[in-house]
Amino acid sequence: MRRRIMAMLSCTAAVLSLTACTPVGKAVGDTQEHKPAVAHDLVHPTDVTVGFVGSTDTDVDRMAIDAIADDGLEVAYAALDAEATASDNDAASADAESTATAQNAVNDFTDRAVKLVIISGMNVTTANQQSWQDTLASPRNAGIPVILLNPVSTPNDELLYAATFVINDRDASATPLADAIMTIIRDDPHGRTIAVTAL
């Protein structure tokens, strides 16, 4: 009897630890509404690895990755096969292939326990909406915040991502990209859409 009780308690603890990273009613990285009374620096930029899921716009991806790396954050890049998608005559097939590649990259970065995942140029459609929902549930459940960079369209469920970053290097008030990333990682208060600069 005692062994059964101990086994049941162990199972309960395991289940609770899996759900402990998922905030209720908030996106991971978007739970704070007010700055803390005491300033903190729990995560240093040199300890951060960002999983960057590329888009078909490799120039924007390269510019963003360079800006992130220049500020001391490590970047793991998953490129889409732009040549394969460009040469494919069937646009729907090319989109499906790009989406599958991007989703596999998100799953890989989640397994690697990066500090944050950026998805560049996300385009949620009727055809891929459910697969994106399922894919983005993984980093959410692992407590990894997700940022959508220059998305074409976003998931309906805003709990799946912390913020949308829009690169606007002409905006004098735009936040440096690495600073905006650290804001999300540290779960400091922020808007749902943030103008960022990669300069």
N, C-alpha and C positions, 0 to 999 in steps of 0.2 A: 504494500500500500504506500509506504513511504517513497519507494522508487517511482511509483506512478505520479505522485504529487510533485516530486522533484523534476521528473521528465516534463510534466505539464507546465511547471513554472519556467523551465528552460525554454520550452517552445514559445510561451507567452513573451518572454524577454526577447527572444530572437525576432518575433513578429513586431514587437514594439520598436526595436532598434532599427528595423527596416523602414518604418514609417516615421521615425523621429526626424528625418531630414526634410520632410515635406510639410511646409507651413500650411495651415488651414486657411483657406479663403484668400491666399496671397501667392504670388509667384516667388520662387526662390530668388533671392537678391533684391526683392522689392517689398520687404516686410516692414521697414521702418518709415514712420510718417514724420518723426521729429529727430533732430540731431540729438545724440546722447549728451547728458549733462557733463560727462567726463569724456574728453577726447581720447580716442584709442587708435592704435596702429597694430592690429592683430596680425595683419598679413602684409609682408614687405614685398614690393614689386619683384625683387630678385628670387622670391620663392614661388612665383606664379608661372604656370604653364597654361597658355591659352590654346584651345583647340579651334583652329580656324577652318571652317568648311567653305571652300571656294565657290565661285560662281563662274559663269561663262565670260564675265568681264574681268579678265586676268589683270588688266592695268589697274583697276580700282583695288583688286585684291592685293597686288604687289605694293601699291602705295600704302594701304592700310597696314599690311604686315610689316613693312619697313618702319612705319611710325611707331608701331607697338614695340618692335624689337629695339629701336633706337632709344626707347625709354627704359630698357632693362628687363622687359618681360620676355619670357621664352615663348616662342610660337611654334606649334606643330601645325603644318599646313596639309590639308587634304584637297588636292586639285580635282576639278571635274575634267573629264577628257573632252576638252573643247573641240579637238579635231574630229573625234568620233561623232559628236553631236552635230557639228557643222556639216559633215559629209553625209549624214543620214537624210535620205529623201523624205522620210515620214516624220513630220514635226512632232506628232503625238508620241511616236516611239522614242524619239530623241529626248523629249521632255521626261518621259517615264524613266529612261535610262539615267538622265541627270539626277532626277529625284531619288532614284534608288541608290546611286553613288553617294549623294549627299546624306541620305538617311543612314547608310552603312558607316559613313564617317562619323556621324553623331554617335552611333552606337559604339564605335571603336574608341572615341574620345571619352565616352562615359565609362567604358571598361578600364581605360587608362587613368581614370580619376583626375582629369585635368581640373583646374580651378574654375574654368569658365569656358563655355562653347559659344563661338560666334558663327552664325550662318549668314553668308553673304548672298544677297539677291534672291532670297526665298520667294517662291511663287506658289502659293497654296491655291489649288483648283478643286473643282468638284471631284475630279478623278483621283486626286492624291490627298484629299483632306483627311480621311481616316488614317491613312498610313503615316502622315505627319503627326497626327494626334497620338498614335501608338508610339512612334519614335521619340517624340518629345517628352512622353511620360517617363522614359528611362532616366534622362538627366534630372528631371524634377524629383523622381523618387530617390535618386542618389544624392540630392542636395546640391546639384551643380547648376548655377544660373546659366541661362541662355540669352544671348543678345541677337537680335535680327538686324543686320547691317544692310541698309538700302533695300529693304524688301519690296518686291513687286506687289505682293499681297500677303497677309498674315493669317495665322490660325484664328478661328473664332474664339477659342478658349484662351483668354489672356493670362491664365494661371501657368501656361506652358513656357512663357518667356518673361524676363525681367523688364526689358525695355527694347525700343527700336532706336537704333542710331542712324542718323542721316548725315552723311558727309557733306559739309558745306564750308569749304575753305575760304569763302568770301565773307562769311559771317564773323565779324569781329568778336562777337560774344560766344562763338562756338568753343566747346570744351576740347582740350587736347584728347585724342582718342585713348591714350593710355590712362589718363586721369579719369575719364568716364568709366573705363573698364574697372579701375580700382574702386570707384564709387559703388559699382554693382557688387563686386567681390566682397567689399566690406559691409555691404547692405546698408549704406548710408542713404538718407532720403534723396529721391530724384524723381524727375518726371517720367512719364511713360515713353515720350519721344524726346530724344536728346540730339541737338545739333552738335556734331563733332568735327574736328579738323584733323587732317592727317599731315599737316605741315609742321 
